[in-house]
Amino acid sequence: MSHKLTVHSWKNYLALCKPRVVALIVFTAIVGMLLAVPGMPPLDKFFYGTLGIALAASSAAALNHFIDQKSDAEMARTRYRPLPMGELNSWHVLTFAGIIGVASMLILIIKVNTLTAFLTFLSLIGYAVIYTVYLKKMTPQNIVIGGAAGAAPPVLGWVSITGDIHPHALLLFLIIFVWTPPHFWALAIARREEYAKVDIPMLPVTHGVAFTRLQILLYTILLLITTILPYLTGMSGLIYLSIAILLGFGFIFFAVQMMRKKDNQTAMRTFAYSIIYLMLIFAALLIDHYFRFTVS
């Protein structure tokens, strides 16, 4: 990097990584690691797998900043990011993304396994290129199709420990995949004018808010059904099932509230709940897993 690295510039580089998003990604990946084995996973695989996945997610986030910098500058939600503000330039961002992206692959290949590295690379390309460059401005189903990349972390975590893809890991993938549309569409409703301004065809822009609210409700019902599958397949027990049902009906309640109140504040509350929901669902999987392991 040609410019002097200061505390301020490090904060800008940290912002490129989208820390809150990466934290959620890493959390679900860690849960995948812990669910992959009855007891504690090997500490070296756990550490290097977590580090490699976190760096890859951060690299993808930085690339997203680079690709979206023009639209970011026009949207109120994103105009204060480092690139629109001129705190960093495109070369800084690409160099940073490249360094941590290569580091993540080397760590995963050398210290974890090649399958994890390969799947992580596919996830990075899926988000940073396929979703951000193509799908995002191509179709209102962008977040549905692109959600596959965001749903990969628990599979990556699982594979980093076991070296193979287990059907239970795919259930974790499915939960996040179904969760993503109602999560993101709630935000899209509240920010629909901004997306329309930069010609991003989010569902509420192309099909209207009423249609999107209905889709959110239908997806939350589908999500409730999906989250029961870990119990039905023997992956989890009654502790998880009871929490999943409560959380699922909570999500449906928020979706119904969106149908009734039709205001942006309710949409943002639904968006906020969806984040808490995913964290608690995965925490419930973990609690149930270790409770069953302890008593068995």
SEMI-291724 format. One record per residue (C-alpha): x, y, z; residue number from 1. Coordinates in pm, 1 decimal, padded with zeros to 6 digits. Each point is the difference from the previous one (the first is absolute). Example, Ala and Ser with C-alpha at 12.3 -4.5 7.8 and 13.67 -1.06 7.14 Angstrom:
% residues 2
> X;Y;Z;num
> 01230.0;-00450.0;00780.0;1
> 00137.0;00344.0;-00066.0;2
END
This chain:
% residues 296
> X;Y;Z;num
> 00000.0;00000.0;00000.0;1
> 00145.8;00336.2;-00099.5;2
> -00168.7;00210.2;00265.0;3
> 00104.5;00013.7;00363.6;4
> -00193.7;-00243.1;00216.4;5
> -00155.8;00181.2;00294.7;6
> -00264.3;-00092.7;00254.9;7
> -00247.8;00184.7;-00219.5;8
> 00096.6;-00192.2;-00313.8;9
> -00015.7;-00330.8;00186.0;10
> -00354.9;00086.6;00099.3;11
> -00079.5;00049.4;-00368.2;12
> 00148.4;-00337.6;-00089.1;13
> -00199.5;-00156.9;00279.8;14
> -00314.8;00164.0;-00139.2;15
> 00073.0;-00163.9;-00336.4;16
> -00036.2;-00337.2;00170.1;17
> -00359.1;00071.2;00111.3;18
> 00074.9;-00122.8;00354.8;19
> -00360.9;-00068.8;00101.1;20
> -00066.8;-00207.3;-00309.0;21
> 00328.2;-00188.5;00030.9;22
> -00066.5;-00062.6;00370.2;23
> -00330.2;-00169.7;-00086.8;24
> 00170.3;-00199.7;-00276.1;25
> 00276.8;-00114.1;00234.3;26
> -00250.5;-00085.8;00273.2;27
> -00197.6;-00231.3;-00229.1;28
> 00324.5;-00153.4;-00127.1;29
> 00113.6;-00067.9;00357.9;30
> -00333.9;-00163.3;00079.2;31
> 00051.6;-00221.3;-00305.1;32
> 00342.2;-00098.8;00134.3;33
> -00131.9;-00083.7;00345.9;34
> -00297.8;-00196.2;-00130.9;35
> 00224.4;-00209.1;-00225.2;36
> 00140.7;-00207.8;00288.5;37
> -00145.5;-00135.6;00327.3;38
> 00247.6;00179.6;00224.9;39
> 00245.0;00280.4;-00065.7;40
> 00156.0;00021.5;-00346.8;41
> 00379.6;-00002.3;-00047.3;42
> 00119.0;00340.5;00116.3;43
> 00235.9;00055.1;-00293.7;44
> -00273.2;-00065.6;-00257.3;45
> -00238.5;00214.2;00201.2;46
> 00238.2;00295.4;00020.3;47
> 00130.6;-00003.8;-00355.9;48
> -00342.3;-00080.3;-00144.9;49
> -00152.6;00295.6;00181.8;50
> 00284.0;00231.6;-00105.3;51
> -00008.9;-00109.4;-00363.2;52
> -00378.0;00032.3;-00031.7;53
> 00004.7;00341.2;00172.8;54
> 00270.4;00131.1;-00233.3;55
> -00183.3;-00129.0;-00307.8;56
> -00325.5;00161.8;00113.1;57
> 00186.1;00326.4;00064.5;58
> 00158.8;-00015.5;-00345.4;59
> -00340.7;-00050.9;-00161.7;60
> -00139.5;00292.6;00197.9;61
> 00286.3;00225.9;-00112.1;62
> -00056.0;-00099.3;-00363.3;63
> -00367.1;00082.5;00046.5;64
> 00101.2;00349.5;00114.8;65
> 00213.3;00041.8;-00312.7;66
> -00264.8;-00121.4;-00244.3;67
> -00286.7;00192.9;00161.8;68
> 00185.4;00326.7;00065.6;69
> -00203.6;00204.8;-00250.9;70
> -00339.4;-00112.5;00125.7;71
> 00125.6;00020.3;00360.4;72
> 00073.1;00370.0;-00052.7;73
> -00364.6;00061.9;-00094.8;74
> -00165.8;-00195.1;00280.5;75
> -00050.9;00152.1;00344.1;76
> 00068.3;-00334.5;00168.7;77
> 00341.0;-00042.7;-00164.8;78
> 00126.6;00346.5;-00094.6;79
> 00229.4;00017.5;00303.9;80
> 00199.0;-00309.6;-00094.5;81
> 00376.4;00052.2;-00051.6;82
> -00004.4;00013.0;-00381.6;83
> -00287.7;00249.6;-00046.6;84
> 00152.5;00215.6;00273.8;85
> 00340.0;-00002.7;-00171.0;86
> 00171.6;-00149.3;00305.6;87
> 00140.4;-00279.5;-00217.8;88
> 00036.7;-00035.9;-00375.5;89
> -00074.7;-00296.1;-00227.0;90
> 00362.8;-00116.3;-00001.7;91
> 00010.1;-00013.3;00379.2;92
> -00318.7;-00205.0;00012.0;93
> 00101.3;-00245.6;-00273.6;94
> 00344.4;-00049.4;00152.9;95
> -00148.1;-00058.1;00343.5;96
> -00261.6;-00243.3;-00134.6;97
> 00264.1;-00185.8;-00199.2;98
> 00242.6;-00036.1;00291.0;99
> -00251.5;-00133.6;00249.7;100
> -00168.8;-00212.8;-00268.7;101
> 00326.5;-00172.1;-00092.9;102
> 00087.9;-00036.5;00369.7;103
> -00332.6;-00170.5;00066.9;104
> 00054.7;-00252.2;-00279.7;105
> 00354.7;-00078.9;00111.9;106
> -00111.1;-00050.0;00359.2;107
> -00286.7;-00228.9;-00099.9;108
> 00207.9;-00203.8;-00246.6;109
> 00304.6;-00042.1;00223.3;110
> -00156.6;-00017.7;00345.9;111
> -00352.9;-00132.7;-00059.1;112
> -00082.7;-00189.3;-00321.7;113
> -00035.7;00066.0;-00371.1;114
> -00375.9;-00065.5;-00009.4;115
> -00062.7;00279.3;00251.0;116
> 00225.7;00231.4;-00200.2;117
> -00179.8;-00087.3;-00324.1;118
> -00349.1;00048.7;00144.2;119
> 00105.9;00323.6;00170.8;120
> 00138.8;00128.3;-00330.2;121
> -00327.3;-00084.8;-00175.5;122
> -00190.1;00183.6;00272.3;123
> 00225.3;00306.1;-00033.7;124
> -00045.1;00009.4;-00378.0;125
> -00370.9;-00067.7;00036.2;126
> -00050.5;00306.0;00217.9;127
> 00259.9;00244.7;-00129.7;128
> -00041.6;-00074.0;-00371.3;129
> -00310.5;-00201.3;-00090.7;130
> -00232.4;00177.5;00244.2;131
> 00150.9;00349.8;00017.5;132
> 00097.8;00039.8;-00365.8;133
> -00278.9;-00189.3;-00174.8;134
> -00297.2;-00113.1;00206.2;135
> -00039.4;00314.6;00208.6;136
> -00099.3;00214.1;-00299.3;137
> -00140.4;-00278.4;-00217.9;138
> -00297.6;-00144.8;00184.0;139
> -00228.8;00071.2;00299.7;140
> 00079.8;-00355.2;00107.0;141
> 00361.8;00110.0;00051.1;142
> 00001.4;-00061.1;00372.7;143
> -00168.3;-00340.2;-00037.0;144
> 00256.0;-00132.0;-00248.3;145
> 00293.6;00184.4;00151.5;146
> -00100.5;-00120.1;00345.7;147
> 00178.0;-00327.4;-00072.2;148
> 00335.2;00170.0;00058.5;149
> -00116.1;00145.8;00330.1;150
> -00136.3;-00337.2;00111.7;151
> 00332.2;-00179.2;-00049.6;152
> 00188.6;00084.5;00326.1;153
> -00137.8;-00282.2;00220.9;154
> 00084.6;-00247.8;-00277.0;155
> 00349.6;00148.1;-00022.8;156
> 00036.2;-00033.0;00375.0;157
> -00120.5;-00361.1;-00002.5;158
> 00229.6;-00097.4;-00288.3;159
> 00299.0;00167.3;00165.4;160
> -00029.9;-00247.9;00286.5;161
> -00109.8;-00319.8;-00176.8;162
> 00128.5;00046.0;-00354.1;163
> -00331.0;-00098.4;-00158.0;164
> -00351.1;00134.8;-00055.8;165
> -00257.0;-00159.8;00230.8;166
> -00378.1;00019.1;-00059.5;167
> -00038.6;00172.1;00337.1;168
> 00235.3;00274.6;-00117.7;169
> -00230.5;00048.8;-00298.3;170
> -00292.3;00046.9;00240.4;171
> 00188.9;00290.0;00156.7;172
> 00052.4;00138.1;-00349.4;173
> -00371.6;-00036.3;-00073.8;174
> -00103.0;00189.8;00314.0;175
> 00210.2;00304.1;-00092.8;176
> -00100.7;-00025.6;-00366.5;177
> -00371.5;00019.5;00087.9;178
> 00063.7;00265.4;00267.9;179
> 00182.0;00238.2;-00236.6;180
> -00293.5;00128.0;-00214.3;181
> -00232.1;00107.7;00284.9;182
> 00298.8;00143.1;00185.7;183
> 00120.2;00213.2;-00289.6;184
> -00339.0;00085.9;-00150.2;185
> -00105.3;00160.0;00329.0;186
> 00295.6;00236.7;-00034.1;187
> -00071.7;00047.6;-00371.3;188
> -00354.8;00116.1;00077.1;189
> 00127.7;00266.4;00238.3;190
> 00269.6;00108.0;-00247.7;191
> -00193.5;-00051.2;-00324.1;192
> 00034.6;00362.9;-00115.3;193
> 00377.9;-00024.3;00026.9;194
> 00012.1;-00323.9;-00200.6;195
> -00226.6;00151.2;-00266.1;196
> 00226.0;00305.3;-00018.1;197
> 00302.6;-00211.3;-00096.5;198
> -00196.9;-00240.1;-00225.8;199
> 00039.8;-00308.5;00218.3;200
> -00307.5;-00217.1;-00070.8;201
> -00080.2;-00108.1;00353.6;202
> -00336.7;-00173.4;00032.4;203
> -00189.3;00294.9;00156.9;204
> 00125.6;00221.0;-00284.8;205
> -00104.8;-00232.6;-00282.9;206
> -00307.8;-00171.3;00145.4;207
> -00119.3;00243.4;00264.1;208
> 00002.9;00004.6;00377.4;209
> -00323.0;-00195.2;00049.3;210
> 00127.5;-00291.5;-00207.6;211
> 00332.1;00002.5;00187.7;212
> -00174.4;-00004.0;00337.9;213
> -00196.1;-00306.4;-00111.9;214
> 00320.5;-00170.0;-00112.4;215
> 00159.1;00072.9;00337.4;216
> -00294.1;-00159.5;00178.8;217
> 00011.5;-00309.0;-00224.2;218
> 00375.0;-00034.6;00047.1;219
> -00027.6;00026.1;00379.0;220
> -00252.2;-00285.7;-00005.7;221
> 00234.7;-00201.5;-00220.5;222
> 00283.8;00085.8;00236.2;223
> -00191.7;-00136.1;00298.2;224
> -00051.4;-00328.1;-00186.0;225
> 00366.7;-00008.2;-00103.8;226
> 00125.3;00050.4;00355.3;227
> -00195.4;-00305.2;00114.5;228
> 00203.4;-00224.5;-00231.6;229
> 00303.4;-00029.5;00233.8;230
> -00233.1;-00156.7;00258.5;231
> -00176.3;-00224.1;-00250.8;232
> 00330.9;-00132.7;-00132.8;233
> 00140.3;-00071.4;00346.6;234
> 00258.9;00274.0;-00020.5;235
> -00149.1;00183.8;00299.5;236
> -00233.4;-00068.8;00287.9;237
> -00290.8;00157.2;00186.2;238
> 00198.2;00292.1;00141.3;239
> 00076.9;00122.9;-00349.0;240
> -00349.0;-00078.4;-00128.8;241
> -00177.7;00201.7;00268.6;242
> 00227.0;00301.9;-00051.8;243
> -00026.9;-00023.0;-00380.8;244
> -00380.9;-00005.0;00012.9;245
> -00014.2;00299.7;00235.1;246
> 00244.6;00197.8;-00210.4;247
> -00177.9;-00101.5;-00319.8;248
> -00338.8;00120.1;00122.2;249
> 00173.1;00319.8;00112.9;250
> 00122.6;00058.0;-00355.5;251
> -00348.0;-00072.9;-00137.6;252
> -00144.4;00249.8;00250.4;253
> 00228.9;00272.4;-00133.8;254
> -00091.7;-00092.0;-00358.0;255
> -00370.4;00027.5;00085.9;256
> 00066.3;00335.6;00166.9;257
> 00157.7;00117.6;-00324.6;258
> -00315.1;-00101.8;-00186.2;259
> -00214.5;00196.1;00245.7;260
> 00197.6;00316.3;00076.5;261
> 00166.1;00060.6;-00336.7;262
> 00266.4;00240.5;00130.0;263
> 00377.5;00008.5;-00027.8;264
> 00051.3;-00014.8;00376.0;265
> -00168.3;-00340.8;00017.5;266
> 00210.4;-00117.0;-00293.1;267
> 00318.6;00105.5;00179.0;268
> -00112.6;-00171.8;00320.1;269
> -00057.5;-00315.5;-00203.3;270
> 00347.1;00034.8;-00149.7;271
> 00153.1;00040.2;00346.9;272
> -00193.7;-00300.0;00133.0;273
> 00116.9;-00214.0;-00291.4;274
> 00363.7;00049.1;00103.0;275
> -00074.0;-00091.5;00361.5;276
> -00207.7;-00293.2;-00125.9;277
> 00286.6;-00154.4;-00197.1;278
> 00245.1;00037.9;00286.9;279
> -00241.4;-00164.0;00244.4;280
> -00090.3;-00282.9;-00238.6;281
> 00364.9;-00093.8;-00037.5;282
> 00062.6;00046.4;00371.2;283
> -00292.0;-00237.1;00066.4;284
> 00155.7;-00258.8;-00230.6;285
> 00321.8;00027.7;00198.0;286
> -00163.6;-00017.5;00344.1;287
> -00203.5;-00303.3;-00101.8;288
> 00305.1;-00168.5;-00153.1;289
> 00212.6;00024.6;00314.1;290
> -00287.3;-00083.4;00232.7;291
> -00062.3;-00321.6;-00190.7;292
> 00373.6;-00075.4;-00008.3;293
> 00030.1;00058.0;00377.1;294
> -00291.3;-00222.0;00100.3;295
> 00076.6;-00279.5;-00248.7;296
END
